[in-house]
Structure formats: C-alpha cells, structure tokens
Amino acid sequence: MAMRMGGARRKTSHMFSKPLRARGKISIRQFLQKLIVGDKVILKAEPAYQQGVYFRRYHGKIGTIVGNQGTNYFVAIDNFGQEKTLLVHPAHLIKQK
C-alpha cells in the first residue's frame, strides 16, 4: 500500500505567499483586530504567522464570525452546500466592508 505524501501546507507556496514589496513584518492592526459575531470576513492567510491557519481549500472564501475561543474566532463558511466552522486566528481574516 502506498503512503500519502505531504502535509496540510502541501502545494501552497504560491497561494500563501506575499508580493515581493509586501514582505516583512506583520501588520499589528490586522494581528490584534477585534471582530464581533455577525461580521463578514475574507479568509486570506498571513504567511509570516503560521499558527491558526485554515486548510488551503478555504483560501479566499467569505465567512461569518459565529464565536470566539481565546484570541481566535470561529468562522462559518459554505463549502459546496455544506456549512463548516473553522477556528482561525485574526491575522488571517480581513473584515469585509
């Protein structure tokens, strides 16, 4: 039987990378942002901070904040007709206007 190769961040080098001039320190405003239940957010990974990252399939999806756990937030998204709840760090969330 063949073993499965790779892990959770396999094939993500282009998806989870920043443009050349945007590389460097993390935006402290985005890292410490406060969100409330009901806010719409976009899942966009911050490659400089690996903790609290979602699976690569959900990159670019729009979700709704449904709760929090510590400093992280529960985000409900629609995954091809099935609702999923992800636990994501606020560094990887962009509040939708």
FIKE-341617 format. One record per residue: y, x, z of N, C-alpha, C, O in turn; residue number from 1; residue in one letter; chain. Coordinates in nm, 2 decimals, padded with zeros to 4 digits, m for minus. Example, Ala and Ser with C-alpha at 12.3 -4.5 7.8 and 13.67 -1.06 7.14 Angstrom:
BEGIN
{r {m00.57,01.32,00.78},{m00.45,01.23,00.78},{m00.33,01.32,00.78},{m00.33,01.42,00.85},1,'a','A'},
{r {m00.22,01.28,00.71},{m00.11,01.37,00.71},{00.00,01.29,00.79},{00.11,01.34,00.80},2,'s','A'},
This chain:
BEGIN
{r {m00.12,00.08,00.00},{00.00,00.00,00.00},{00.12,00.09,00.00},{00.13,00.19,00.07},1,'m','A'},
{r {00.22,00.05,m00.08},{00.34,00.13,m00.09},{00.44,00.10,00.02},{00.45,m00.01,00.07},2,'a','A'},
{r {00.51,00.20,00.07},{00.61,00.19,00.17},{00.74,00.15,00.11},{00.78,00.20,00.00},3,'m','A'},
{r {00.82,00.07,00.18},{00.95,00.03,00.13},{01.05,00.14,00.16},{01.06,00.19,00.27},4,'r','A'},
{r {01.13,00.18,00.06},{01.22,00.29,00.07},{01.36,00.24,00.10},{01.40,00.13,00.05},5,'m','A'},
{r {01.43,00.31,00.18},{01.57,00.28,00.21},{01.59,00.19,00.33},{01.50,00.14,00.39},6,'g','A'},
{r {01.72,00.18,00.36},{01.76,00.10,00.48},{01.86,00.00,00.45},{01.87,m00.05,00.34},7,'g','A'},
{r {01.94,m00.04,00.55},{02.03,m00.15,00.54},{02.15,m00.12,00.45},{02.21,m00.20,00.38},8,'a','A'},
{r {02.19,00.02,00.44},{02.30,00.06,00.36},{02.26,00.12,00.23},{02.34,00.19,00.17},9,'r','A'},
{r {02.14,00.09,00.18},{02.10,00.15,00.05},{02.17,00.08,m00.06},{02.20,m00.04,m00.06},10,'r','A'},
{r {02.21,00.16,m00.16},{02.29,00.12,m00.28},{02.43,00.06,m00.24},{02.47,m00.03,m00.31},11,'k','A'},
{r {02.49,00.12,m00.14},{02.62,00.07,m00.11},{02.73,00.17,m00.12},{02.85,00.15,m00.07},12,'t','A'},
{r {02.71,00.29,m00.18},{02.81,00.39,m00.19},{02.93,00.35,m00.26},{03.04,00.39,m00.23},13,'s','A'},
{r {02.92,00.27,m00.37},{03.04,00.23,m00.44},{03.10,00.10,m00.37},{03.22,00.09,m00.36},14,'h','A'},
{r {03.02,00.01,m00.32},{03.06,m00.11,m00.27},{03.14,m00.09,m00.14},{03.24,m00.15,m00.11},15,'m','A'},
{r {03.09,00.00,m00.05},{03.15,00.02,00.08},{03.25,00.14,00.08},{03.27,00.21,00.18},16,'f','A'},
{r {03.30,00.18,m00.04},{03.39,00.30,m00.04},{03.54,00.25,m00.06},{03.56,00.14,m00.12},17,'s','A'},
{r {03.63,00.34,m00.02},{03.77,00.31,m00.04},{03.82,00.38,m00.16},{03.76,00.48,m00.20},18,'k','A'},
{r {03.94,00.34,m00.22},{04.00,00.42,m00.32},{04.05,00.55,m00.26},{04.06,00.56,m00.14},19,'p','A'},
{r {04.07,00.65,m00.35},{04.10,00.78,m00.31},{04.22,00.79,m00.22},{04.22,00.86,m00.11},20,'l','A'},
{r {04.33,00.72,m00.25},{04.45,00.73,m00.17},{04.45,00.65,m00.04},{04.54,00.66,00.04},21,'r','A'},
{r {04.35,00.56,m00.03},{04.34,00.48,00.09},{04.25,00.54,00.20},{04.24,00.48,00.31},22,'a','A'},
{r {04.19,00.65,00.17},{04.10,00.71,00.27},{04.18,00.77,00.38},{04.30,00.81,00.37},23,'r','A'},
{r {04.12,00.78,00.50},{04.18,00.84,00.61},{04.16,00.75,00.73},{04.05,00.70,00.75},24,'g','A'},
{r {04.26,00.74,00.82},{04.25,00.67,00.94},{04.24,00.52,00.92},{04.28,00.47,00.82},25,'k','A'},
{r {04.18,00.45,01.02},{04.16,00.31,01.01},{04.29,00.24,01.05},{04.36,00.30,01.14},26,'i','A'},
{r {04.33,00.13,00.99},{04.44,00.05,01.03},{04.42,00.00,01.17},{04.33,m00.08,01.19},27,'s','A'},
{r {04.50,00.04,01.27},{04.48,m00.01,01.41},{04.51,m00.16,01.42},{04.46,m00.23,01.50},28,'i','A'},
{r {04.60,m00.21,01.33},{04.63,m00.35,01.33},{04.51,m00.43,01.29},{04.48,m00.54,01.36},29,'r','A'},
{r {04.44,m00.39,01.19},{04.32,m00.46,01.15},{04.20,m00.44,01.25},{04.12,m00.53,01.27},30,'q','A'},
{r {04.20,m00.33,01.31},{04.09,m00.30,01.41},{04.10,m00.38,01.53},{04.00,m00.43,01.59},31,'f','A'},
{r {04.22,m00.41,01.58},{04.24,m00.48,01.70},{04.29,m00.63,01.68},{04.34,m00.69,01.78},32,'l','A'},
{r {04.28,m00.68,01.56},{04.33,m00.81,01.53},{04.26,m00.92,01.61},{04.14,m00.91,01.64},33,'q','A'},
{r {04.33,m01.02,01.65},{04.28,m01.14,01.73},{04.26,m01.25,01.63},{04.36,m01.29,01.56},34,'k','A'},
{r {04.15,m01.32,01.63},{04.12,m01.43,01.54},{04.08,m01.55,01.63},{04.03,m01.53,01.74},35,'l','A'},
{r {04.11,m01.67,01.59},{04.08,m01.79,01.66},{03.97,m01.87,01.59},{03.96,m01.85,01.47},36,'i','A'},
{r {03.90,m01.95,01.66},{03.80,m02.04,01.60},{03.86,m02.13,01.49},{03.96,m02.19,01.51},37,'v','A'},
{r {03.80,m02.13,01.37},{03.85,m02.21,01.26},{03.92,m02.12,01.16},{03.95,m02.18,01.05},38,'g','A'},
{r {03.96,m02.00,01.19},{04.02,m01.91,01.09},{03.93,m01.88,00.97},{03.81,m01.86,00.99},39,'d','A'},
{r {03.98,m01.88,00.85},{03.91,m01.84,00.73},{03.93,m01.69,00.72},{04.04,m01.64,00.72},40,'k','A'},
{r {03.82,m01.62,00.69},{03.82,m01.47,00.68},{03.74,m01.43,00.56},{03.65,m01.50,00.51},41,'v','A'},
{r {03.78,m01.31,00.50},{03.70,m01.25,00.39},{03.63,m01.13,00.45},{03.68,m01.05,00.53},42,'i','A'},
{r {03.50,m01.12,00.42},{03.42,m01.01,00.46},{03.44,m00.89,00.37},{03.40,m00.89,00.26},43,'l','A'},
{r {03.51,m00.79,00.42},{03.53,m00.66,00.35},{03.51,m00.55,00.44},{03.59,m00.53,00.53},44,'k','A'},
{r {03.41,m00.47,00.41},{03.37,m00.36,00.50},{03.47,m00.25,00.51},{03.53,m00.21,00.41},45,'a','A'},
{r {03.49,m00.20,00.63},{03.58,m00.08,00.66},{03.48,00.04,00.66},{03.41,00.05,00.77},46,'e','A'},
{r {03.47,00.12,00.56},{03.37,00.23,00.56},{03.39,00.34,00.66},{03.30,00.41,00.69},47,'p','A'},
{r {03.51,00.35,00.72},{03.53,00.45,00.82},{03.47,00.41,00.96},{03.47,00.50,01.05},48,'a','A'},
{r {03.43,00.29,00.98},{03.38,00.24,01.10},{03.25,00.16,01.07},{03.25,00.05,01.02},49,'y','A'},
{r {03.14,00.22,01.11},{03.01,00.17,01.07},{02.95,00.06,01.17},{02.86,m00.01,01.13},50,'q','A'},
{r {03.00,00.05,01.29},{02.95,m00.04,01.38},{02.99,m00.19,01.35},{03.11,m00.20,01.30},51,'q','A'},
{r {02.91,m00.28,01.36},{02.94,m00.42,01.34},{02.96,m00.46,01.19},{03.03,m00.55,01.16},52,'g','A'},
{r {02.89,m00.39,01.10},{02.89,m00.42,00.96},{02.78,m00.52,00.93},{02.67,m00.51,00.98},53,'v','A'},
{r {02.81,m00.61,00.84},{02.71,m00.71,00.80},{02.62,m00.65,00.69},{02.64,m00.54,00.65},54,'y','A'},
{r {02.52,m00.72,00.64},{02.44,m00.68,00.54},{02.51,m00.68,00.40},{02.60,m00.77,00.39},55,'f','A'},
{r {02.48,m00.59,00.31},{02.56,m00.58,00.19},{02.56,m00.70,00.10},{02.65,m00.72,00.02},56,'r','A'},
{r {02.47,m00.79,00.11},{02.46,m00.92,00.03},{02.58,m01.00,00.06},{02.63,m01.08,m00.03},57,'r','A'},
{r {02.64,m01.00,00.18},{02.75,m01.08,00.21},{02.89,m01.03,00.18},{02.99,m01.09,00.22},58,'y','A'},
{r {02.90,m00.91,00.12},{03.02,m00.84,00.09},{03.11,m00.93,00.00},{03.06,m00.97,m00.11},59,'h','A'},
{r {03.23,m00.96,00.04},{03.33,m01.03,m00.04},{03.32,m01.18,m00.02},{03.40,m01.26,m00.08},60,'g','A'},
{r {03.23,m01.23,00.07},{03.22,m01.37,00.09},{03.33,m01.42,00.19},{03.39,m01.34,00.26},61,'k','A'},
{r {03.36,m01.55,00.18},{03.46,m01.61,00.26},{03.39,m01.69,00.37},{03.30,m01.77,00.34},62,'i','A'},
{r {03.42,m01.68,00.49},{03.36,m01.75,00.60},{03.46,m01.80,00.70},{03.58,m01.79,00.68},63,'g','A'},
{r {03.41,m01.87,00.80},{03.49,m01.93,00.91},{03.45,m01.88,01.04},{03.33,m01.86,01.07},64,'t','A'},
{r {03.55,m01.85,01.13},{03.52,m01.80,01.26},{03.47,m01.92,01.34},{03.53,m02.02,01.35},65,'i','A'},
{r {03.35,m01.90,01.41},{03.29,m02.01,01.49},{03.28,m01.97,01.63},{03.24,m02.05,01.72},66,'v','A'},
{r {03.31,m01.84,01.67},{03.30,m01.80,01.81},{03.31,m01.65,01.82},{03.34,m01.58,01.72},67,'g','A'},
{r {03.30,m01.60,01.94},{03.31,m01.45,01.96},{03.21,m01.41,02.06},{03.16,m01.49,02.15},68,'n','A'},
{r {03.18,m01.28,02.06},{03.09,m01.22,02.16},{03.15,m01.08,02.18},{03.13,m00.99,02.10},69,'q','A'},
{r {03.21,m01.06,02.30},{03.28,m00.93,02.33},{03.40,m00.92,02.24},{03.49,m01.00,02.23},70,'g','A'},
{r {03.40,m00.81,02.16},{03.51,m00.79,02.07},{03.48,m00.83,01.93},{03.56,m00.83,01.84},71,'t','A'},
{r {03.35,m00.87,01.90},{03.31,m00.92,01.77},{03.32,m01.07,01.76},{03.33,m01.14,01.85},72,'n','A'},
{r {03.31,m01.11,01.63},{03.32,m01.25,01.60},{03.20,m01.30,01.53},{03.14,m01.23,01.45},73,'y','A'},
{r {03.17,m01.43,01.55},{03.06,m01.50,01.48},{03.13,m01.56,01.35},{03.23,m01.64,01.37},74,'f','A'},
{r {03.08,m01.53,01.23},{03.13,m01.58,01.11},{03.03,m01.66,01.04},{02.92,m01.61,01.02},75,'v','A'},
{r {03.06,m01.79,01.01},{02.96,m01.88,00.94},{03.00,m01.87,00.79},{03.11,m01.89,00.75},76,'a','A'},
{r {02.90,m01.84,00.71},{02.91,m01.83,00.57},{02.81,m01.92,00.50},{02.71,m01.96,00.56},77,'i','A'},
{r {02.84,m01.96,00.37},{02.75,m02.03,00.29},{02.67,m01.93,00.20},{02.74,m01.87,00.12},78,'d','A'},
{r {02.54,m01.92,00.22},{02.46,m01.83,00.14},{02.37,m01.91,00.05},{02.25,m01.93,00.08},79,'n','A'},
{r {02.42,m01.94,m00.07},{02.35,m02.01,m00.17},{02.29,m02.14,m00.11},{02.17,m02.17,m00.13},80,'f','A'},
{r {02.38,m02.22,m00.05},{02.34,m02.35,00.00},{02.28,m02.35,00.14},{02.25,m02.45,00.20},81,'g','A'},
{r {02.27,m02.23,00.20},{02.22,m02.22,00.34},{02.32,m02.16,00.42},{02.38,m02.05,00.39},82,'q','A'},
{r {02.36,m02.22,00.54},{02.46,m02.17,00.62},{02.40,m02.06,00.71},{02.30,m02.08,00.78},83,'e','A'},
{r {02.47,m01.95,00.72},{02.43,m01.83,00.80},{02.54,m01.80,00.90},{02.66,m01.82,00.86},84,'k','A'},
{r {02.50,m01.74,01.01},{02.60,m01.69,01.11},{02.59,m01.54,01.13},{02.48,m01.50,01.16},85,'t','A'},
{r {02.69,m01.47,01.10},{02.69,m01.32,01.12},{02.78,m01.28,01.23},{02.88,m01.34,01.26},86,'l','A'},
{r {02.74,m01.17,01.30},{02.82,m01.11,01.41},{02.89,m00.99,01.35},{02.82,m00.89,01.31},87,'l','A'},
{r {03.02,m01.00,01.33},{03.09,m00.89,01.26},{03.21,m00.84,01.35},{03.27,m00.92,01.42},88,'v','A'},
{r {03.24,m00.71,01.34},{03.35,m00.65,01.41},{03.48,m00.69,01.33},{03.47,m00.70,01.21},89,'h','A'},
{r {03.59,m00.71,01.40},{03.71,m00.75,01.33},{03.77,m00.64,01.23},{03.85,m00.68,01.15},90,'p','A'},
{r {03.72,m00.52,01.24},{03.76,m00.42,01.14},{03.72,m00.45,01.00},{03.78,m00.41,00.90},91,'a','A'},
{r {03.61,m00.53,00.99},{03.55,m00.57,00.86},{03.59,m00.71,00.81},{03.54,m00.76,00.72},92,'h','A'},
{r {03.69,m00.77,00.88},{03.74,m00.90,00.85},{03.89,m00.90,00.80},{03.97,m00.83,00.86},93,'l','A'},
{r {03.92,m00.97,00.70},{04.06,m00.99,00.65},{04.09,m01.14,00.66},{04.02,m01.22,00.60},94,'i','A'},
{r {04.19,m01.17,00.74},{04.23,m01.31,00.75},{04.29,m01.36,00.62},{04.38,m01.31,00.56},95,'k','A'},
{r {04.23,m01.48,00.58},{04.28,m01.54,00.45},{04.40,m01.62,00.48},{04.41,m01.69,00.58},96,'q','A'},
{r {04.49,m01.62,00.39},{04.62,m01.69,00.40},{04.61,m01.83,00.36},{04.70,m01.91,00.36},97,'k','A'},
